[in-house]
């Protein structure tokens, strides 16, 4: 018997951090089943522990960098 794991859906603006309610950029799929969602701040804060209990991690924190096409750009000033 073969088991395939469906890829996780991309995180969206409706996905919220389980710690503070901010937009989630990290999905941690747990070895025990279930998942946790974290904002970038809480993902960094709890990163070491999350690595111990995760079976898979979807990290979309790259969306927060200034060179990302999705990152908000500051208006130009004269």
N, C-alpha and C positions, 0 to 999 in steps of 0.2 A: 504494500500500500504506500502511495506517495501522498505527502501533504504539501500543498502550496499555500504560501501566505500572500494574501492580496496586499498590494502596496497601500500605504496609508494615504489618505486624501490630503491634499495640501491644506495648511492652516489658513484660516480666513479671519476677517475682522470680528466675526462673532465668536471665535475661539478665545476664551479668557483664561488668564492665569488662575490656577487653583489656590494660590496664596493671597493674591491681592486684587484680582479682577481686571488687571491691565490686559492689553492684547497679548495673546500667547504667541511665541515664536519658537517654542520647543515642545514637541510631543514625546513623552517617554512611555513606551510600551513596556509593561512590567512582565517579568518572568512568570509571575503568579497569575497573569491575566489582568485585563484592565489597562488604563492609561492615566497619566498625569499630564497636565498642561502647565507651562511656565512662561512668564515673561523673561526677557533676557537677563534682567537683574536677578531674579530668583533662580534661574538656570545656572548662573555663575555661582551664586551663593551656595547652592546645594549640589553642584556638579559632581563632586567626588562621590557622594553617597548615591546619587542617581545612577552613576556608572556601575555601581555594585549590584543594583537591583533591576537594571534595564535589560530587556531582550532586544530592543531596537530603539533608536533615537532618531527622530526627525528634527533636524536643526535648521531653522529658517532665519536665524539671526543675521544672515548676510543681507537680508532685506533692510536692515537698519543702517547700513554703511552709506556714507555720503556719495560713493561712486555707483550705488545701485540705481537703476532706472526708476525704481519704485520709491526711493527716498525723497522726502519733501525738499525742495530747493528753496533757499532763502531768496526773497526778492532782491534784485540788483539795486544798488544805491549809486547815486551820482557822485 
